[in-house]
Amino acid sequence: MTENTLEKWVAALATELDLDIADVDVQALLDVARDAAHSVVRPAAPLATFLVGYAAGRRGAAGDDLTPECDRASALARDWVAE
């Protein structure tokens, strides 16, 4: 997948979901997904990004105000020790 494909997909999905994501830090969400997939297990990636968005939404965050949730999720994933 190229960067252009990803950008088009995100734009189309945002339109479909009636979201304005012009200010969303997509790279921060991708970083959380990477950390969860590599440090926990691959299926943790989509769940981690969903929960980050859900937590930010509950907090009333807007746009690129996902930093606190992204930082916390990535730190937890990087420090994760599988049992």
Residue pairs with C-beta under 8 A, 6 or more apart in sequence:
10 21
10 26
11 21
14 20
14 21
21 63
22 63
23 62
23 63
23 64
24 63
24 64
24 66
25 64
25 66
25 67
25 70
28 64
28 66
28 67
28 70
29 49
29 52
29 53
29 66
29 70
31 70
31 74
32 45
32 48
32 49
32 52
32 70
32 73
32 74
32 77
33 45
33 46
33 48
33 49
34 45
35 48
35 73
35 74
35 77
35 78
36 44
36 45
36 47
36 48
36 49
36 73
36 77
37 44
37 45
38 77
39 77
39 78
39 79
39 80
40 48
40 77
40 80
40 82
41 82
44 77
48 73
48 77
51 73
52 66
52 69
52 70
52 73
53 66
53 69
55 69
56 65
56 66
56 68
56 69
59 68
59 69
61 69
